[in-house]
Amino acid sequence: MQDWAPIRAEALEALIAEQLLACEPRWRECFARCRIPLRTAPILRFGQTESVFLVARMGEVYLYYEDVEEGFNFSSLAEDGSIRTPGFEQWELSHALRQWLSPATSHSRLARSKPQRHDEGGPI
């Protein structure tokens, strides 16, 4: 059994490139418009502050990669820059993009939801 280690930026870039190939052209185009340079954001996991990579942004909602769950999720950020509403989905990029960019998805609920308590200041 191998010890778990956080994903490195280079490995995440490769994973994104690989999973984009499975996406419909319209989702790839949307992702290209929303994509941001990878940066980390704090996330509260079981009372511990750790970090995830933000990969894209639409308005106040970010698409991020959750390396413990090995999947993509989306959330707004709390005032301290942490993930406001951690998700535990294990979505591949194509599934996350469909959910995130769907007109039926209410991003306003994510922006208004109560943030998780986070004692660390600012993005990592």
N, C-alpha and C positions, 0 to 999 in steps of 0.2 A: 504494500500500500504506500502510495506517495503522499508526502506532506502537501497540504494545500498551500498555495502561494497566490497573492493577488495577481491579477492579470496585468501585464505590462502594456504600455501604450502601443508598442510595435505589434504585439500579438492581437490587440483589439483592432488596430487598423486592418490587419490581415483578415480577421474574422468579419469585420464590416464589409470589406471588399468581396469576400467569399459569399456572404449572405445576401449582398445586393444582387448577385447574379440570379438568385431565386425570386427576386421581386419583379412584379409587373413593371413595365416601363414607366407608367404614370407615378408609381410609388418611388421609383428611382429618381425621377425628375423632382418630385416634391422633396425627397430627402436631400438632394443636391442643393436645393434652394434654402433649406432650413439648417443644413449642416454647419457646425461651428468647430473650430480647432478643439481637439480634446483638452479638457481640463477637469480637475477633480472637484468634488463637492463632498462635504461631510454627510454622513448618514448614520442614524442611530440604529444599531443592531443589538438587540437583547441587552440594552443598557450600556453598550460600548460604542464609542464614536469611532467610525471607520470611514472609508471614502469609496466613492464610485466615480466613474468617468461620465461626464456630460458629453453627448455626441451631437445633439441638434437642439434647436430652439424654435418655437413658434409662439409668438407673443410672450406670455409669462410662463409657459409650460415647456419643460425640457424633456428630451428623450435621453435616458441614461442607461449605462450597462451595469448590471448588478452581478458582479463576478462570483459572489457566494451562491446565488441562485442560477448563475450562468444563463441569464436572459436579459432582455431589454424591458424597460418600464418607462413610465412618464410621470412627472410631478412638477408642480411649481416649486420655487425655493422659498424657504422661510426668510425672515429679515436678516438672520445671521449667515445666509448663504447655504444652509443645509437643505437636504431633501425634505420638503414639507410633509408629503404623504408617501412614505416608502411602500413600494409594491413588492409582492412576492411572486409575481408571474415569472414564468420561464419562457417568455416569448422569444422566438427567433425574430430577426429584424423584420421580415416580411409581415409577420403577425402583428408586431408592435406598431409598424407603420400604418397598417390597415386600421387598427384601433385608434391610434393617435390622430390620424388625419381624416378619419371618418366624420362626416357632418353630424352624425348622430351622437358623437362623443362630446360631452359637455365639459369643455376646458374651464369654463367659469366656475364649476364646482371645485375643481382642483385649486384654482387661484384663491377661493374663499375658504377652503377647508382649514380646520384648526391645525397649526403646525405641531410636530412632535417637539418635546422639550429637548433642547440641545445646549449643553453648557460650554461648548467650545465656541470661540468667536471667529466668524469669517471663514471663507473657503480655505481649504488646505492648500 
